[in-house]
């Protein structure tokens, strides 16, 4: 099932719920049920907007946010860094600037995450151990 098909299916479910509520709800419970349905419709609409933005190339989801701590493998060492900027370059590529020590910067890219950049120290240590063991 594609994302577009899934969203269409969610709209169908919302329509079926609306039809059911129109036939069966008591006046007392109707307000709550209709408000819940309205919230569901708004959520579906927001998902659709995100899907459209992704399909149009307007949605970029970086692997971390400003302020996050990341662990960067350099050789056999792990550097503890703090993300301080996320840039979208002219070519649409995401560039993440992280600081280590006080004044040193390192530039990271999304494709580095899970290879040499990690969101937890344990993941970084496991990657180093895997390299030592010749597993990578």
Residue pairs with C-beta under 8 A, 6 or more apart in sequence:
1 9
3 51
3 54
4 51
7 44
7 47
7 48
7 51
10 44
10 47
11 44
14 37
14 40
14 41
14 44
17 37
17 40
18 37
21 30
21 33
21 34
21 37
25 33
25 34
50 59
53 59
57 92
60 88
60 92
60 94
62 86
62 94
62 96
62 110
63 96
63 110
63 113
63 119
64 70
64 83
64 86
64 96
64 113
64 119
65 83
65 86
66 83
66 84
66 85
66 86
67 82
67 83
67 84
68 82
68 83
68 119
69 80
69 81
69 82
69 83
70 81
70 82
70 83
70 98
70 108
70 117
70 118
70 119
71 78
71 79
71 80
71 81
71 117
71 118
71 119
71 120
71 121
71 123
71 124
72 78
72 79
72 81
72 98
72 100
72 106
72 108
72 116
72 117
72 118
72 124
73 79
73 116
73 117
73 118
73 124
73 127
73 128
74 116
76 128
76 131
76 132
78 121
78 124
78 125
78 128
79 100
79 106
80 100
80 121
81 98
81 99
81 100
81 106
82 98
82 99
82 100
83 96
83 97
83 98
84 97
84 98
84 99
85 96
85 97
86 94
86 95
86 96
86 97
87 94
87 95
87 96
87 97
88 94
88 95
89 95
93 109
94 109
94 110
95 107
95 108
95 109
96 107
96 108
96 109
96 110
97 105
97 106
97 107
97 108
98 105
98 106
98 107
98 108
99 105
99 106
100 106
108 117
113 119
114 123
115 127
116 127
118 124
118 127
127 136
130 136
